[in-house]
Amino acid sequence: MLSRKVYEVQAAIIKKHVPKAGRDACYEIATDIANYFANDNPRFDRTRFFEACGLDEVYANTKIVD
């Protein structure tokens, strides 16, 4: 299981790139990473992760995909 620090660093990296790469691209990347994290840790908080990525306003009901 990954640590909280890994989640925080990944979110910070995505947030850093939102202005340059755009919200749509970063949202797609964040969704894929969140799916991986959720499969790794059943207590993973998707909403908190998207907020940390700076994508909370575009976060919708994303589904876990294997």
N, C-alpha and C positions, 0 to 999 in steps of 0.2 A: 504494500500500500504506500502511495506517495504521501509526502508530508505537506502540511499547510504552507510551508515555505515554497515548495514547488508550485502550488496553486497560485500563490501571491506573485511569484516571479513571472509566471506565464501570463497572468492578467496584466501585470505592469508592462510587459513587452507588447501585448496586443494594444493596450491603451496608448502607448507611445506611438504606434504606427497608424492609429485611426485617422489623424489629420492628413497624412500623406497617402495612405492606401485607400481610404474611404470606409465609411461605415458598413456598406454591404459586404465588402471583401473581409473586413475584420469580423463581422458578425458570422459569416460562414466559417471562418477559421475558429472563432471562439466556440461555435456550436459543435464542431468536430472535436475540439479539445475537451469541451464539457462532457460530451458523450463518453469519451475515453475515461475521464476522471470519474464519472458516475458509475461506469462499469467497474472501475477499480475500487471505489469506495461508496457503499450504499448511503452513507451520511453526507455525501457531497452536496453542497447547497448551490444549485445552478443560479438562482436569483442573485445571491451574493457574488458569485463569480462574474456574472454579466455586469453587475454594478461596478465591480473592481476593474473591469475592462473598459468602463466608460460607455457601455452599451445598454444601460438599464432602460432607456426610453424606447429602444427598438426591440428589447427582449420580449418575445411572445412565448407561447407554449411550445417549446421545442421538445421533440420526442427523442428518447434514447434510441440510438440506432447502433446495432452491433457491427 
